[in-house]
Amino acid sequence: MKILIPKALRRGDVIGLISPSSTCAEPEKIEQAVTYLEQHGFRVRPSRYLNQAEIDPAHTDRYKLHDIHQTFADPEVKAVFCLRGGAGATRLLDRIDYGLIAANPKILVGYSDITALSLAVFAKTGLVNFSGPMAATELFAPTSYTEEHFWGMLTDPGYAASLSNFEGHQLRCLKPGTATGRLIGGNLSVLSSMIGTPFLPSFRGALLFAEDINEPAYRIDRMLSHLFNAGLVQRCRGLLFGQFCKNPADENRDYRFDKMFAYYADRMPEGTPVMTGLSYGHIVELMTIPVGAKCRIELGADSFAFGAVEPVVQA
């Protein structure tokens, strides 16, 4: 597969806003995000049907597909930021014009339900994209850590060479090792729903990263076992578990999650790095991760080094 690297953002560039998943019930957050982006020197171009939806999902899907295609086709737009996650992106995958996207490679950012779009775009075009902050969930008022990682990743070709975890997140080494591979992952629920489709990238030699929210341990266990039973995880060179925002109703949730992750770490070959606690997920302090980028992780009992071995944006 030919890997496409988008151009880095520069002040004065146009950023397009699209809403491939759910709508935002708080439009003031969209306004705040637009103001934030403009204050950073960018021009913002909301898509025609941004934050619009119909009761009939067929109508809603036409809106979403129009905006995806129109925004990627617009030669003035240099980056495409998603509004928020939620649900609905998987319905679009078999009707997206991936040839159009490949012919107009540009920065694409979003996580959660946007995992579907992110992975499909990489699988079909080879375009490195970014699992990170969205307009109506973080960018209306980002924290310093989230902000630094986000702008560093999108504007500086060398920034991704060394990525640091948020100091308040406890990182645990479940299996030490060193590995290099392309980052594949995102929201675990969405990713697992894509197994068996042509929109899931190859896991061979990959570094798998994953997070989820409000899922009890038994459901996360079911998804991970499905990945193993499908023969996907065994092809990976490393596992990076992010912040799993746990369901409060899940009894003994911390103990159950710890034991579950340790169980799957034990199933990986010796020398395969496995960790928990990556600063990635439905959290305030959010790392931006370059999906499809070739990265290296060095993990020990008291050490962690993580970064891209090639630029994720080009000057």
DRENSEBA-859593 format. One line per 5 residues: number of its first residue (from 1); their letters; for each residue x, y, z of N, C-alpha, C. Coordinates in nm, 3 decimals. Layout:
// residues N
NUM = a = X/Y/Z/X/Y/Z/X/Y/Z | ...
END
This chain:
// residues 315
1 = mkili = 0.084/-0.120/0.000/0.000/0.000/0.000/0.087/0.125/0.000 | 0.054/0.218/-0.088/0.122/0.346/-0.088/0.070/0.432/0.026 | 0.159/0.485/0.109/0.120/0.568/0.222/0.116/0.715/0.178 | 0.005/0.781/0.208/-0.012/0.922/0.176/0.005/1.004/0.303 | 0.090/1.104/0.297/0.116/1.191/0.412/0.055/1.328/0.382
6 = pkalr = -0.036/1.376/0.464/-0.097/1.508/0.437/0.001/1.622/0.463 | -0.028/1.736/0.406/0.055/1.855/0.431/0.024/1.914/0.568 | 0.126/1.968/0.631/0.110/2.029/0.762/0.024/2.154/0.752 | -0.048/2.182/0.860/-0.129/2.303/0.866/-0.039/2.426/0.885 | -0.080/2.535/0.821/-0.012/2.663/0.839/-0.115/2.770/0.869
11 = rgdvi = -0.071/2.872/0.940/-0.162/2.984/0.970/-0.221/3.040/0.840 | -0.349/3.067/0.845/-0.418/3.116/0.727/-0.488/3.007/0.648 | -0.455/2.879/0.676/-0.520/2.768/0.606/-0.669/2.760/0.641 | -0.743/2.697/0.551/-0.886/2.675/0.574/-0.907/2.537/0.635 | -0.984/2.533/0.742/-1.022/2.408/0.808/-1.170/2.383/0.783
16 = glisp = -1.203/2.267/0.727/-1.342/2.231/0.703/-1.399/2.153/0.820 | -1.522/2.182/0.858/-1.590/2.110/0.966/-1.698/2.021/0.907 | -1.699/1.893/0.946/-1.801/1.799/0.901/-1.857/1.724/1.023 | -1.974/1.662/1.006/-2.036/1.587/1.116/-2.081/1.449/1.067 | -1.985/1.355/1.049/-2.018/1.223/0.997/-2.091/1.133/1.096
21 = sstca = -2.090/1.169/1.224/-2.155/1.086/1.326/-2.277/1.159/1.382 | -2.287/1.172/1.512/-2.404/1.234/1.573/-2.397/1.386/1.566 | -2.511/1.448/1.590/-2.516/1.594/1.596/-2.485/1.641/1.738 | -2.456/1.769/1.751/-2.425/1.830/1.880/-2.547/1.905/1.930 | -2.590/1.875/2.051/-2.709/1.939/2.108/-2.679/2.075/2.169
26 = epeki = -2.551/2.114/2.170/-2.509/2.241/2.227/-2.436/2.323/2.121 | -2.512/2.391/2.033/-2.449/2.465/1.922/-2.352/2.572/1.967 | -2.365/2.619/2.092/-2.270/2.720/2.139/-2.128/2.664/2.145 | -2.114/2.532/2.163/-1.981/2.472/2.163/-1.918/2.479/2.024 | -2.001/2.465/1.921/-1.950/2.477/1.785/-1.899/2.619/1.761
31 = eqavt = -1.976/2.716/1.807/-1.935/2.856/1.791/-1.805/2.883/1.866 | -1.793/2.826/1.986/-1.671/2.846/2.064/-1.551/2.781/1.995 | -1.573/2.663/1.936/-1.464/2.595/1.865/-1.420/2.675/1.743 | -1.516/2.730/1.669/-1.482/2.813/1.553/-1.400/2.935/1.596 | -1.443/2.998/1.703/-1.369/3.113/1.756/-1.228/3.073/1.796
36 = yleqh = -1.215/2.960/1.864/-1.084/2.910/1.907/-0.992/2.889/1.786 | -1.044/2.827/1.682/-0.962/2.800/1.563/-0.924/2.929/1.492 | -1.017/3.021/1.486/-0.988/3.150/1.422/-0.884/3.228/1.501 | -0.890/3.220/1.632/-0.791/3.289/1.715/-0.651/3.232/1.696 | -0.643/3.106/1.650/-0.514/3.045/1.622/-0.468/3.072/1.479
41 = gfrvr = -0.541/3.157/1.408/-0.496/3.201/1.278/-0.549/3.123/1.160 | -0.653/3.041/1.182/-0.708/2.961/1.074/-0.845/3.014/1.031 | -0.880/2.986/0.908/-1.013/3.016/0.859/-1.098/2.889/0.868 | -1.221/2.901/0.907/-1.307/2.784/0.929/-1.420/2.784/0.828 | -1.441/2.668/0.766/-1.546/2.656/0.665/-1.640/2.541/0.706
46 = psryl = -1.751/2.572/0.773/-1.848/2.466/0.808/-1.907/2.405/0.681 | -1.925/2.275/0.679/-1.986/2.209/0.564/-2.133/2.246/0.554 | -2.192/2.223/0.440/-2.328/2.268/0.413/-2.429/2.214/0.513 | -2.415/2.087/0.548/-2.514/2.023/0.636/-2.457/1.996/0.776 | -2.360/2.075/0.816/-2.300/2.055/0.947/-2.406/2.055/1.057
51 = nqaei = -2.402/1.951/1.140/-2.489/1.938/1.257/-2.637/1.927/1.221 | -2.668/1.881/1.100/-2.806/1.860/1.060/-2.835/1.711/1.051 | -2.956/1.673/1.089/-2.997/1.533/1.082/-3.148/1.525/1.063 | -3.192/1.414/1.005/-3.334/1.387/0.986/-3.371/1.261/1.061 | -3.500/1.242/1.086/-3.545/1.118/1.150/-3.512/0.999/1.062
56 = dpaht = -3.527/1.016/0.932/-3.495/0.911/0.835/-3.343/0.907/0.815 | -3.277/0.798/0.853/-3.132/0.793/0.840/-3.084/0.802/0.695 | -3.169/0.767/0.600/-3.129/0.776/0.459/-3.103/0.921/0.421 | -3.188/1.012/0.470/-3.167/1.154/0.442/-3.040/1.204/0.512 | -3.025/1.164/0.638/-2.907/1.205/0.713/-2.779/1.159/0.645
61 = drykl = -2.779/1.036/0.597/-2.660/0.983/0.530/-2.627/1.062/0.404 | -2.727/1.105/0.331/-2.701/1.186/0.212/-2.633/1.318/0.251 | -2.677/1.378/0.363/-2.612/1.499/0.412/-2.464/1.473/0.442 | -2.440/1.366/0.516/-2.304/1.336/0.560/-2.212/1.307/0.443 | -2.258/1.226/0.349/-2.177/1.192/0.233/-2.149/1.315/0.147
66 = hdihq = -2.249/1.399/0.131/-2.228/1.523/0.056/-2.117/1.604/0.119 | -2.122/1.620/0.250/-2.025/1.706/0.318/-1.885/1.648/0.316 | -1.873/1.516/0.332/-1.741/1.452/0.325/-1.681/1.476/0.187 | -1.757/1.447/0.084/-1.706/1.460/-0.052/-1.678/1.605/-0.089 | -1.769/1.694/-0.054/-1.752/1.835/-0.089/-1.629/1.894/-0.018
71 = tfadp = -1.610/1.858/0.108/-1.499/1.914/0.185/-1.365/1.863/0.134 | -1.357/1.734/0.102/-1.231/1.683/0.046/-1.205/1.737/-0.094 | -1.310/1.763/-0.170/-1.293/1.813/-0.305/-1.256/1.961/-0.309 | -1.285/2.033/-0.203/-1.260/2.178/-0.198/-1.109/2.203/-0.192 | -1.050/2.262/-0.296/-0.904/2.280/-0.298/-0.853/2.378/-0.193
76 = evkav = -0.940/2.463/-0.139/-0.896/2.559/-0.038/-0.888/2.495/0.101 | -0.963/2.388/0.125/-0.963/2.322/0.255/-0.836/2.238/0.270 | -0.761/2.263/0.375/-0.635/2.192/0.400/-0.647/2.087/0.510 | -0.754/2.094/0.590/-0.774/1.996/0.697/-0.924/1.978/0.718 | -0.962/1.857/0.759/-1.102/1.824/0.783/-1.116/1.782/0.929
81 = fclrg = -1.186/1.862/1.008/-1.208/1.831/1.149/-1.351/1.782/1.168 | -1.368/1.677/1.244/-1.502/1.624/1.271/-1.563/1.694/1.393 | -1.695/1.700/1.392/-1.766/1.773/1.497/-1.765/1.698/1.629 | -1.805/1.571/1.624/-1.810/1.488/1.744/-1.828/1.342/1.701 | -1.829/1.252/1.799/-1.854/1.111/1.770/-2.001/1.079/1.788
86 = gagat = -2.028/0.966/1.853/-2.167/0.927/1.874/-2.199/0.799/1.799 | -2.267/0.812/1.685/-2.305/0.695/1.606/-2.337/0.737/1.464 | -2.329/0.640/1.373/-2.372/0.663/1.236/-2.264/0.656/1.130 | -2.138/0.668/1.166/-2.032/0.673/1.064/-2.018/0.541/0.989 | -2.044/0.428/1.055/-2.027/0.299/0.987/-2.124/0.283/0.870
91 = rlldr = -2.238/0.352/0.873/-2.336/0.339/0.765/-2.284/0.398/0.634 | -2.183/0.482/0.642/-2.136/0.556/0.525/-2.028/0.484/0.446 | -1.962/0.386/0.506/-1.835/0.337/0.454/-1.842/0.282/0.313 | -1.951/0.214/0.277/-1.958/0.153/0.144/-2.001/0.251/0.036 | -2.024/0.378/0.073/-2.066/0.477/-0.027/-1.973/0.598/-0.035
96 = idygl = -1.863/0.592/0.036/-1.765/0.700/0.030/-1.680/0.686/-0.096 | -1.651/0.797/-0.161/-1.565/0.799/-0.278/-1.420/0.808/-0.232 | -1.358/0.692/-0.211/-1.221/0.689/-0.161/-1.121/0.738/-0.266 | -1.157/0.723/-0.392/-1.071/0.777/-0.497/-1.060/0.928/-0.488 | -1.171/0.993/-0.456/-1.172/1.138/-0.437/-1.081/1.178/-0.323
101 = iaanp = -1.089/1.103/-0.212/-1.005/1.134/-0.095/-0.858/1.112/-0.128 | -0.827/1.002/-0.197/-0.687/0.974/-0.232/-0.631/1.080/-0.325 | -0.717/1.135/-0.409/-0.672/1.239/-0.503/-0.657/1.375/-0.436 | -0.714/1.389/-0.317/-0.709/1.515/-0.243/-0.670/1.490/-0.098 | -0.551/1.434/-0.075/-0.512/1.399/0.062/-0.496/1.522/0.150
106 = kilvg = -0.558/1.518/0.264/-0.547/1.630/0.359/-0.568/1.577/0.499 | -0.537/1.656/0.597/-0.551/1.617/0.737/-0.697/1.585/0.767 | -0.720/1.473/0.835/-0.852/1.433/0.883/-0.839/1.400/1.030 | -0.925/1.460/1.114/-0.914/1.441/1.259/-1.050/1.403/1.319 | -1.048/1.303/1.408/-1.167/1.264/1.484/-1.143/1.132/1.554
111 = ysdit = -1.219/1.103/1.659/-1.204/0.975/1.729/-1.343/0.924/1.768 | -1.349/0.828/1.858/-1.475/0.768/1.902/-1.544/0.702/1.781 | -1.666/0.740/1.747/-1.734/0.679/1.632/-1.664/0.711/1.501 | -1.585/0.817/1.497/-1.510/0.853/1.377/-1.402/0.748/1.348 | -1.377/0.658/1.443/-1.285/0.546/1.420/-1.320/0.474/1.290
116 = alsla = -1.449/0.459/1.261/-1.492/0.389/1.139/-1.440/0.460/1.015 | -1.459/0.591/1.010/-1.413/0.670/0.895/-1.261/0.670/0.888 | -1.197/0.688/1.002/-1.051/0.693/1.009/-0.987/0.565/0.955 | -1.033/0.449/1.002/-0.975/0.322/0.960/-1.007/0.292/0.814 | -1.130/0.323/0.771/-1.168/0.297/0.633/-1.085/0.382/0.536
121 = vfakt = -1.065/0.509/0.571/-0.986/0.597/0.485/-0.843/0.545/0.473 | -0.785/0.500/0.584/-0.648/0.448/0.576/-0.645/0.318/0.496 | -0.743/0.229/0.521/-0.745/0.100/0.451/-0.759/0.117/0.300 | -0.840/0.214/0.259/-0.873/0.230/0.118/-0.781/0.326/0.043 | -0.715/0.416/0.115/-0.634/0.517/0.047/-0.489/0.521/0.093
126 = glvnf = -0.460/0.469/0.213/-0.325/0.482/0.268/-0.297/0.617/0.329 | -0.403/0.700/0.345/-0.384/0.834/0.401/-0.369/0.829/0.553 | -0.254/0.872/0.602/-0.235/0.885/0.746/-0.330/0.993/0.797 | -0.409/0.961/0.899/-0.501/1.058/0.956/-0.487/1.056/1.108 | -0.571/1.130/1.177/-0.542/1.156/1.318/-0.662/1.128/1.407
131 = sgpma = -0.640/1.043/1.507/-0.742/1.014/1.607/-0.718/1.110/1.723 | -0.801/1.215/1.726/-0.776/1.319/1.824/-0.894/1.411/1.844 | -0.872/1.527/1.905/-0.978/1.617/1.949/-1.075/1.658/1.838 | -1.200/1.680/1.878/-1.304/1.721/1.783/-1.364/1.854/1.828 | -1.429/1.920/1.733/-1.474/2.058/1.756/-1.567/2.072/1.876
136 = atelf = -1.669/1.989/1.885/-1.772/2.007/1.988/-1.746/1.928/2.115 | -1.633/1.855/2.120/-1.605/1.778/2.241/-1.478/1.823/2.314 | -1.379/1.876/2.242/-1.256/1.923/2.305/-1.214/2.063/2.260 | -1.225/2.091/2.130/-1.164/2.212/2.076/-1.236/2.341/2.112 | -1.352/2.330/2.174/-1.417/2.454/2.221/-1.347/2.507/2.346
141 = aptsy = -1.274/2.419/2.417/-1.198/2.460/2.536/-1.096/2.352/2.571 | -0.991/2.334/2.488/-0.895/2.226/2.513/-0.802/2.256/2.630 | -0.757/2.150/2.697/-0.657/2.165/2.802/-0.520/2.187/2.739 | -0.424/2.225/2.818/-0.289/2.254/2.767/-0.226/2.131/2.704 | -0.240/2.015/2.770/-0.180/1.892/2.716/-0.244/1.857/2.582
146 = teehf = -0.376/1.858/2.576/-0.448/1.825/2.453/-0.409/1.921/2.341 | -0.402/2.047/2.374/-0.370/2.151/2.277/-0.229/2.134/2.222 | -0.133/2.110/2.311/0.006/2.097/2.267/0.022/1.980/2.171 | -0.031/1.864/2.208/-0.018/1.746/2.122/-0.088/1.766/1.989 | -0.204/1.827/1.993/-0.285/1.845/1.873/-0.214/1.933/1.771
151 = wgmlt = -0.176/2.054/1.811/-0.113/2.146/1.717/0.027/2.101/1.680 | 0.099/2.042/1.774/0.231/1.991/1.741/0.224/1.885/1.633 | 0.128/1.793/1.648/0.113/1.684/1.553/0.076/1.734/1.413 | -0.011/1.835/1.405/-0.065/1.878/1.276/0.019/1.984/1.206 | 0.108/2.050/1.279/0.183/2.162/1.218/0.333/2.138/1.206
156 = dpgya = 0.388/2.044/1.282/0.533/2.024/1.287/0.567/1.883/1.240 | 0.632/1.868/1.124/0.665/1.734/1.073/0.750/1.650/1.169 | 0.824/1.712/1.257/0.910/1.637/1.347/0.851/1.610/1.484 | 0.736/1.668/1.514/0.681/1.661/1.649/0.652/1.517/1.693 | 0.599/1.437/1.602/0.554/1.301/1.639/0.667/1.205/1.671
161 = aslsn = 0.791/1.248/1.652/0.904/1.159/1.678/0.914/1.119/1.824 | 0.861/1.201/1.914/0.866/1.168/2.056/0.739/1.218/2.123 | 0.654/1.124/2.166/0.526/1.159/2.226/0.525/1.120/2.373 | 0.481/1.210/2.457/0.482/1.186/2.601/0.341/1.165/2.654 | 0.328/1.074/2.748/0.201/1.051/2.814/0.173/1.166/2.912
166 = feghq = 0.044/1.191/2.939/0.009/1.291/3.039/0.058/1.243/3.175 | 0.122/1.332/3.249/0.187/1.292/3.374/0.088/1.239/3.478 | -0.039/1.276/3.467/-0.139/1.229/3.563/-0.198/1.093/3.531 | -0.160/1.034/3.418/-0.211/0.903/3.380/-0.109/0.795/3.414 | -0.150/0.698/3.492/-0.060/0.591/3.532/-0.040/0.493/3.418
171 = lrclk = 0.083/0.483/3.372/0.117/0.390/3.265/0.170/0.261/3.327 | 0.117/0.148/3.283/0.160/0.018/3.337/0.213/-0.070/3.225 | 0.330/-0.125/3.250/0.390/-0.221/3.157/0.340/-0.361/3.191 | 0.265/-0.422/3.101/0.217/-0.559/3.123/0.310/-0.661/3.060 | 0.382/-0.620/2.958/0.482/-0.707/2.896/0.586/-0.617/2.830
176 = pgtat = 0.712/-0.624/2.874/0.814/-0.536/2.816/0.852/-0.580/2.676 | 0.903/-0.484/2.600/0.949/-0.517/2.466/0.966/-0.392/2.383 | 1.019/-0.412/2.264/1.040/-0.305/2.168/0.983/-0.348/2.034 | 0.911/-0.257/1.970/0.848/-0.294/1.843/0.827/-0.171/1.756 | 0.827/-0.194/1.626/0.797/-0.089/1.528/0.687/-0.140/1.435
181 = grlig = 0.588/-0.057/1.411/0.478/-0.097/1.324/0.385/0.020/1.300 | 0.289/0.001/1.212/0.192/0.107/1.183/0.081/0.105/1.287 | 0.045/0.225/1.334/-0.058/0.238/1.436/-0.195/0.214/1.374 | -0.265/0.115/1.427/-0.401/0.083/1.384/-0.488/0.074/1.508 | -0.603/0.141/1.508/-0.688/0.129/1.625/-0.786/0.243/1.637
186 = gnlsv = -0.832/0.263/1.762/-0.933/0.364/1.792/-1.028/0.312/1.897 | -1.155/0.346/1.881/-1.256/0.298/1.974/-1.278/0.149/1.952 | -1.267/0.070/2.059/-1.270/-0.076/2.045/-1.406/-0.126/1.995 | -1.516/-0.068/2.043/-1.648/-0.113/2.000/-1.665/-0.093/1.850 | -1.625/0.022/1.800/-1.639/0.051/1.657/-1.545/-0.038/1.577
191 = lssmi = -1.422/-0.049/1.621/-1.324/-0.132/1.550/-1.372/-0.276/1.539 | -1.422/-0.333/1.648/-1.464/-0.473/1.647/-1.583/-0.495/1.553 | -1.666/-0.392/1.536/-1.781/-0.404/1.445/-1.738/-0.407/1.299 | -1.613/-0.370/1.271/-1.563/-0.365/1.133/-1.493/-0.492/1.089 | -1.478/-0.587/1.180/-1.412/-0.713/1.145/-1.493/-0.785/1.037
196 = gtpfl = -1.423/-0.833/0.937/-1.489/-0.902/0.827/-1.530/-0.812/0.713 | -1.506/-0.681/0.727/-1.539/-0.587/0.621/-1.411/-0.547/0.548 | -1.424/-0.491/0.428/-1.305/-0.446/0.355/-1.253/-0.311/0.403 | -1.313/-0.259/0.510/-1.276/-0.126/0.558/-1.183/-0.130/0.680 | -1.145/-0.250/0.722/-1.052/-0.262/0.834/-0.912/-0.285/0.780
201 = psfrg = -0.815/-0.202/0.817/-0.678/-0.220/0.766/-0.616/-0.350/0.815 | -0.509/-0.389/0.750/-0.436/-0.508/0.790/-0.373/-0.487/0.929 | -0.376/-0.591/1.011/-0.315/-0.586/1.143/-0.173/-0.644/1.139 | -0.130/-0.692/1.026/0.001/-0.757/1.018/0.112/-0.658/1.050 | 0.187/-0.686/1.155/0.297/-0.600/1.195/0.257/-0.468/1.256
206 = allfa = 0.128/-0.457/1.297/0.077/-0.330/1.347/0.099/-0.313/1.497 | 0.092/-0.187/1.540/0.080/-0.155/1.682/-0.067/-0.120/1.703 | -0.138/-0.203/1.779/-0.281/-0.183/1.801/-0.304/-0.096/1.923 | -0.380/0.014/1.904/-0.417/0.098/2.018/-0.569/0.099/2.030 | -0.620/0.107/2.153/-0.764/0.097/2.173/-0.807/0.165/2.301
211 = edine = -0.933/0.213/2.299/-0.997/0.273/2.416/-1.146/0.246/2.406 | -1.219/0.272/2.515/-1.365/0.264/2.510/-1.424/0.337/2.629 | -1.556/0.354/2.625/-1.623/0.430/2.730/-1.754/0.362/2.769 | -1.777/0.356/2.900/-1.902/0.304/2.959/-1.933/0.160/2.920 | -1.830/0.084/2.886/-1.850/-0.058/2.857/-1.804/-0.141/2.977
216 = payri = -1.888/-0.231/3.027/-1.845/-0.317/3.138/-1.733/-0.411/3.094 | -1.663/-0.465/3.190/-1.547/-0.549/3.161/-1.582/-0.668/3.074 | -1.699/-0.727/3.095/-1.731/-0.847/3.020/-1.749/-0.817/2.871 | -1.795/-0.696/2.837/-1.809/-0.660/2.696/-1.674/-0.631/2.631 | -1.585/-0.565/2.706/-1.450/-0.543/2.654/-1.380/-0.677/2.634
221 = drmls = -1.398/-0.767/2.728/-1.341/-0.901/2.718/-1.393/-0.972/2.592 | -1.523/-0.959/2.566/-1.582/-1.023/2.448/-1.522/-0.967/2.320 | -1.503/-0.834/2.316/-1.446/-0.772/2.195/-1.301/-0.816/2.173 | -1.223/-0.818/2.281/-1.083/-0.860/2.268/-1.072/-1.007/2.228 | -1.157/-1.091/2.284/-1.154/-1.232/2.246/-1.194/-1.249/2.100
226 = hlfna = -1.286/-1.163/2.053/-1.326/-1.168/1.912/-1.208/-1.133/1.822 | -1.129/-1.031/1.862/-1.011/-0.996/1.784/-0.911/-1.111/1.780 | -0.896/-1.180/1.893/-0.807/-1.296/1.897/-0.862/-1.410/1.813 | -0.991/-1.438/1.827/-1.051/-1.549/1.752/-1.050/-1.525/1.602 | -1.050/-1.396/1.562/-1.043/-1.362/1.421/-0.899/-1.367/1.370
231 = glvqr = -0.804/-1.394/1.460/-0.664/-1.404/1.420/-0.596/-1.272/1.394 | -0.653/-1.163/1.447/-0.600/-1.030/1.418/-0.492/-0.986/1.516 | -0.518/-1.003/1.646/-0.422/-0.953/1.746/-0.289/-1.027/1.736 | -0.294/-1.155/1.701/-0.171/-1.232/1.691/-0.077/-1.177/1.584 | -0.130/-1.098/1.491/-0.047/-1.041/1.385/0.019/-0.910/1.429
236 = crgll = -0.022/-0.859/1.543/0.029/-0.729/1.590/0.164/-0.743/1.658 | 0.240/-0.634/1.656/0.370/-0.632/1.722/0.366/-0.566/1.859 | 0.252/-0.506/1.893/0.240/-0.441/2.023/0.095/-0.403/2.050 | 0.060/-0.393/2.179/-0.075/-0.355/2.221/-0.065/-0.235/2.313 | -0.135/-0.127/2.279/-0.136/-0.005/2.360/-0.279/0.023/2.401
241 = fgqfc = -0.312/-0.011/2.526/-0.446/0.014/2.577/-0.452/0.153/2.638 | -0.551/0.231/2.595/-0.567/0.367/2.644/-0.651/0.374/2.769 | -0.723/0.484/2.784/-0.805/0.507/2.902/-0.945/0.449/2.877 | -0.978/0.343/2.947/-1.109/0.281/2.936/-1.198/0.343/3.044 | -1.282/0.437/3.002/-1.371/0.506/3.096/-1.481/0.409/3.136
246 = knpad = -1.473/0.360/3.258/-1.552/0.243/3.297/-1.693/0.277/3.342 | -1.781/0.183/3.321/-1.920/0.197/3.362/-1.928/0.188/3.514 | -1.982/0.291/3.582/-1.991/0.288/3.729/-2.069/0.169/3.783 | -2.157/0.113/3.701/-2.237/-0.002/3.747/-2.161/-0.133/3.740 | -2.042/-0.131/3.683/-1.961/-0.252/3.670/-1.889/-0.279/3.802
251 = enrdy = -1.937/-0.376/3.879/-1.881/-0.404/4.011/-1.736/-0.450/3.999 | -1.654/-0.406/4.095/-1.512/-0.441/4.099/-1.444/-0.411/3.966 | -1.484/-0.300/3.904/-1.442/-0.273/3.767/-1.292/-0.260/3.753 | -1.223/-0.192/3.845/-1.078/-0.175/3.830/-1.007/-0.310/3.836 | -1.045/-0.394/3.930/-0.985/-0.527/3.944/-1.012/-0.610/3.819
256 = rfdkm = -1.135/-0.607/3.771/-1.173/-0.687/3.655/-1.098/-0.642/3.530 | -1.086/-0.513/3.511/-1.012/-0.463/3.395/-0.864/-0.499/3.405 | -0.805/-0.482/3.521/-0.663/-0.515/3.538/-0.636/-0.661/3.505 | -0.720/-0.750/3.558/-0.702/-0.893/3.533/-0.723/-0.927/3.386 | -0.820/-0.862/3.324/-0.850/-0.890/3.184/-0.734/-0.850/3.094
261 = fayya = -0.680/-0.728/3.114/-0.568/-0.684/3.031/-0.444/-0.771/3.054 | -0.422/-0.811/3.179/-0.309/-0.898/3.209/-0.325/-1.033/3.138 | -0.448/-1.081/3.132/-0.477/-1.210/3.064/-0.438/-1.203/2.917 | -0.479/-1.095/2.849/-0.448/-1.086/2.706/-0.301/-1.055/2.682 | -0.238/-0.985/2.775/-0.094/-0.963/2.762/-0.019/-1.096/2.767
266 = drmpe = -0.064/-1.187/2.855/0.000/-1.318/2.867/-0.013/-1.400/2.739 | -0.112/-1.371/2.659/-0.134/-1.447/2.535/-0.046/-1.398/2.420 | 0.021/-1.286/2.440/0.108/-1.233/2.335/0.249/-1.292/2.349 | 0.322/-1.307/2.240/0.457/-1.364/2.244/0.552/-1.280/2.331 | 0.652/-1.343/2.385/0.753/-1.272/2.462/0.820/-1.167/2.373
271 = gtpvm = 0.848/-1.051/2.433/0.909/-0.943/2.358/0.809/-0.851/2.291 | 0.680/-0.887/2.299/0.575/-0.801/2.243/0.532/-0.701/2.349 | 0.557/-0.572/2.331/0.519/-0.475/2.433/0.367/-0.463/2.447 | 0.322/-0.468/2.573/0.180/-0.451/2.604/0.169/-0.355/2.722 | 0.087/-0.252/2.708/0.076/-0.151/2.813/-0.067/-0.107/2.832
276 = tglsy = -0.096/-0.051/2.947/-0.222/0.019/2.972/-0.190/0.161/3.018 | -0.289/0.250/3.004/-0.272/0.385/3.056/-0.232/0.488/2.955 | -0.230/0.456/2.825/-0.197/0.556/2.725/-0.297/0.673/2.735 | -0.249/0.794/2.718/-0.334/0.914/2.732/-0.422/0.932/2.609 | -0.512/0.837/2.591/-0.597/0.835/2.473/-0.732/0.776/2.511
281 = ghive = -0.839/0.843/2.470/-0.973/0.794/2.500/-1.069/0.910/2.517 | -1.180/0.882/2.581/-1.281/0.986/2.607/-1.242/1.059/2.736 | -1.136/1.136/2.726/-1.076/1.199/2.843/-1.043/1.344/2.812 | -1.017/1.420/2.915/-0.985/1.562/2.899/-0.843/1.581/2.846 | -0.749/1.506/2.899/-0.609/1.515/2.858/-0.586/1.413/2.748
286 = lmtip = -0.602/1.455/2.624/-0.611/1.362/2.510/-0.491/1.373/2.416 | -0.424/1.263/2.396/-0.315/1.255/2.299/-0.374/1.241/2.159 | -0.314/1.309/2.061/-0.351/1.291/1.921/-0.263/1.182/1.862 | -0.327/1.079/1.803/-0.253/0.964/1.753/-0.261/0.957/1.600 | -0.147/0.943/1.532/-0.146/0.937/1.385/-0.178/0.796/1.334
291 = vgakc = -0.300/0.777/1.291/-0.346/0.645/1.244/-0.275/0.610/1.112 | -0.213/0.493/1.110/-0.144/0.447/0.990/0.003/0.485/0.985 | 0.047/0.568/1.078/0.187/0.609/1.079/0.275/0.498/1.136 | 0.397/0.488/1.084/0.491/0.390/1.138/0.555/0.446/1.264 | 0.536/0.375/1.375/0.584/0.423/1.505/0.665/0.314/1.575
296 = rielg = 0.736/0.356/1.677/0.818/0.265/1.757/0.785/0.284/1.903 | 0.773/0.173/1.974/0.751/0.178/2.118/0.859/0.096/2.187 | 0.917/0.152/2.291/1.013/0.083/2.377/0.955/0.085/2.518 | 0.922/-0.032/2.570/0.848/-0.042/2.695/0.922/-0.132/2.794 | 0.946/-0.079/2.912/1.006/-0.157/3.019/0.931/-0.137/3.147
301 = adsfa = 0.974/-0.203/3.252/0.906/-0.193/3.380/0.898/-0.049/3.429 | 1.002/0.030/3.401/1.007/0.169/3.444/1.043/0.264/3.331 | 1.016/0.224/3.207/1.052/0.309/3.094/0.946/0.303/2.985 | 0.933/0.414/2.914/0.836/0.423/2.805/0.885/0.526/2.706 | 0.905/0.484/2.582/0.941/0.574/2.473/0.852/0.540/2.355
306 = fgave = 0.792/0.643/2.296/0.692/0.620/2.193/0.697/0.735/2.093 | 0.701/0.703/1.965/0.702/0.809/1.865/0.708/0.754/1.724 | 0.684/0.843/1.628/0.686/0.806/1.487/0.829/0.801/1.436 | 0.854/0.707/1.346/0.987/0.694/1.287/0.993/0.760/1.150 | 0.883/0.823/1.108/0.878/0.898/0.984/0.778/1.012/1.003
311 = pvvqa = 0.788/1.119/0.925/0.696/1.232/0.943/0.550/1.190/0.922 | 0.459/1.251/0.999/0.318/1.222/0.984/0.246/1.335/0.910 | 0.315/1.448/0.894/0.271/1.557/0.805/0.394/1.604/0.730 | 0.374/1.656/0.611/0.487/1.705/0.534/0.484/1.857/0.523 | 0.602/1.914/0.524/0.615/2.059/0.517/0.565/2.113/0.384
END
